Amino acid sequence: MSENKPCCATAAAAQLRYLIVGGHRIAIAQLDEILDIAEGTASREENAVRGELLRLVKIYNYVPAAAEKSYEDALYAEYLARKGTGRRIGGGGNGK
């Protein structure tokens, strides 16, 4: 991912963003960066984008195997919303 890594746990926590995944509000580390990378993916085919989003999220976040489909759905919805509006949805960061 990028070279702009957090220096400590506090800085990392400030970079958390939240999504509703399977009815639960879940903190996702590096979500903005993940969405940026996914937007630059050569393939625009839905399954390819979904797979790439999940792959990237798993680099910085624990995703239970049983919840992968829910994460994929939430991530793809966020990806589409961001492409359509140019901004994030899903609760923002820093506990908001």
C-alpha positions in Angstrom: 0.0 0.0 0.0 1.3 3.5 0.5 4.4 4.7 2.3 2.3 6.8 4.6 2.1 4.4 7.5 1.0 5.4 11.0 3.7 6.0 13.5 1.9 4.4 16.4 -1.4 2.9 17.6 -2.9 6.3 18.2 -2.2 7.5 14.7 -3.5 4.2 13.3 -6.7 4.5 15.3 -7.2 8.0 13.8 -7.2 6.4 10.4 -10.1 4.0 11.1 -13.3 4.3 9.1 -16.5 2.6 9.9 -18.9 0.4 7.7 -22.0 -1.4 8.5 -21.1 -5.1 7.9 -23.8 -7.7 8.5 -25.7 -5.3 10.6 -22.7 -4.3 12.8 -20.7 -1.2 12.8 -17.1 -2.3 12.1 -13.9 -0.3 12.1 -11.8 -0.8 9.0 -8.2 0.3 9.0 -6.8 1.9 5.8 -10.3 2.0 4.2 -9.7 5.3 2.3 -6.4 4.0 0.9 -8.1 0.6 0.0 -10.9 2.4 -1.9 -8.3 4.5 -3.7 -6.4 1.5 -4.9 -9.6 -0.4 -5.9 -10.7 2.6 -8.0 -7.5 2.3 -9.9 -8.0 -1.4 -10.6 -7.7 -2.2 -14.3 -10.8 -4.4 -14.2 -14.2 -2.8 -13.6 -15.9 -6.2 -13.5 -17.9 -6.5 -10.3 -16.5 -9.8 -9.1 -12.9 -8.7 -9.7 -13.4 -5.4 -7.8 -15.2 -7.2 -4.9 -12.3 -9.7 -4.7 -9.7 -7.0 -4.8 -11.5 -5.0 -2.1 -11.7 -8.0 0.2 -8.0 -8.9 -0.5 -6.9 -5.4 0.4 -9.0 -5.2 3.6 -7.5 -8.5 4.8 -4.0 -7.0 4.7 -4.8 -4.6 7.6 -7.9 -6.1 9.2 -9.1 -9.4 10.5 -12.0 -10.7 8.5 -13.7 -13.9 9.9 -14.2 -16.4 7.1 -17.9 -16.7 7.9 -18.3 -12.9 7.4 -16.4 -12.5 4.1 -19.5 -12.2 2.0 -20.9 -9.5 4.3 -17.6 -7.6 4.2 -17.5 -7.9 0.5 -21.1 -6.6 0.1 -20.4 -3.6 2.5 -17.1 -2.8 0.8 -18.5 -2.9 -2.7 -21.5 -0.7 -1.6 -19.0 1.8 -0.2 -16.9 1.6 -3.4 -20.0 2.3 -5.5 -21.1 5.1 -3.3 -17.7 6.7 -3.3 -17.5 6.5 -7.1 -20.9 8.1 -7.4 -20.6 10.9 -4.9 -16.8 11.4 -4.5 -17.1 11.0 -0.7 -17.3 8.3 1.9 -20.4 7.0 3.6 -20.9 4.5 6.4 -20.2 6.5 9.5 -16.9 8.2 9.0 -13.9 7.9 11.3 -13.0 8.6 14.8 -16.1 7.0 16.3 -18.6 9.2 14.4 
